[in-house]
Amino acid sequence: GGEDWGLFEAAAERMGDKLRFVWADHPALLDAFGIESAPSIVVFRRGDAAQFWEPLTRPTRPGPPAGGVDGDSEELQAFMSWAGSASAPLVATLTQENYYSRLASVPGRPALVLFTDDSDMSRAALDEMYLAAPSLKGKASLCQANGARYQALAVKLGVPPRFLPAAVLIDVDKELHHALDPVVPISAAALASLVQRHEAGTLPPTLRSEPEPPGDEPGPVYTLVAAGFHAKALDPGKDVLVNFRTTWCGFCNLLAPVLVAVAHAARNVRSLKMYEFDLTKNDPEPRLNVSVSPTLILFPAHNKTGIHYDGERSVPAITRFLQQHVSIKFETVGDAELVSSDHAREILQIARTAMTGVAPPFGA
């Protein structure tokens, strides 16, 4: 009754397409909903406690003003703002249209996405997300996505193909994502732990990876996958050049034969390895800042932070870059063949001996 009823009616006219407005006065219903005094305006939403409207301080009047509530009144605007906020789903539906706006709805806040299907397991997982929702308020934006419709997205985020339900934490600001380990059951505790570990900085990013290639690749440029990156690119005994590329990139396809030529010339430099890393099927480590393809990065034997190459894409230019930055030096001899510096000295000594007939002193 009174002004609360006027607010309720006015808001229903304006918000009825977004929020269901229901009037009830049966004592049994009031008891069931925990309503201790009437009239009361309450918002009920899944996974949350009932939220009661607290009227603004106002002078006492005998009833609503003539003609109903003023549509521009401060109290109606405040009421509609409260109703919209109190009724907003704790778990939003993620679609192609709202993907970026939902994931980046609050700067600095990650999004926790649950990919589901029509199975009982997915319904149970969604129930667990709602159970976790109150403890995650202000810490993560909770979303549900159709895992069958958006399977390609789920796989790109590290979910095994056709493995549902699955949970992924996405940090848009840091360009990181973390998939919940498939062997871990989806529970409120597991979801909360995912967010807490992200906050603490102890949650490693999930990186897609192809299977390791066979050990008998012919070379001279070999295949590198995300799962083998640490063991191969960060080998402290080798200088490693990695070409981060995609299969559809025209510039990548132009660069590929150039790198093959460099690798062929350096086939006798055992301290140097050259790899291709397919970005369409593997994720690079975020610290490498690989944002375009192709991207060439050298990981010298004694400095594994990585040195980006941004010079001319030619055999001589890339060769000069390698000679300048590798830890284990090599040189050019003969017809542009690359050999290690020790090997080059041996060749020069042999050539000098052949020309003079005098062997160099021991150790020279």
HUFENRA-V593549 format. One record per run of one state. SS is the DSSP state (2 for helix, 1 for strand, 0 for the rest). FROM is the first residue (numbers start at 1). LEN is the number of residues. If there is no record, write none. Layout:
{{SS FROM LEN} {SS FROM LEN}}
This chain:
{{0 1 1} {2 2 14} {0 16 11} {2 27 6} {0 33 9} {1 42 2} {0 44 7} {1 51 2} {0 53 21} {2 74 14} {0 88 4} {1 92 3} {0 95 4} {2 99 5} {0 104 6} {1 110 7} {0 117 3} {2 120 17} {0 137 3} {1 140 7} {0 147 4} {2 151 6} {0 157 9} {1 166 6} {0 172 4} {1 176 4} {0 180 8} {2 188 13} {0 201 21} {1 222 3} {0 225 1} {2 226 8} {0 234 5} {1 239 7} {0 246 4} {2 250 16} {0 266 6} {1 272 7} {0 279 7} {2 286 3} {0 289 6} {1 295 6} {0 301 2} {1 303 7} {0 310 5} {2 315 11} {0 326 4} {1 330 4} {0 334 3} {1 337 4} {2 341 16} {0 357 8}}
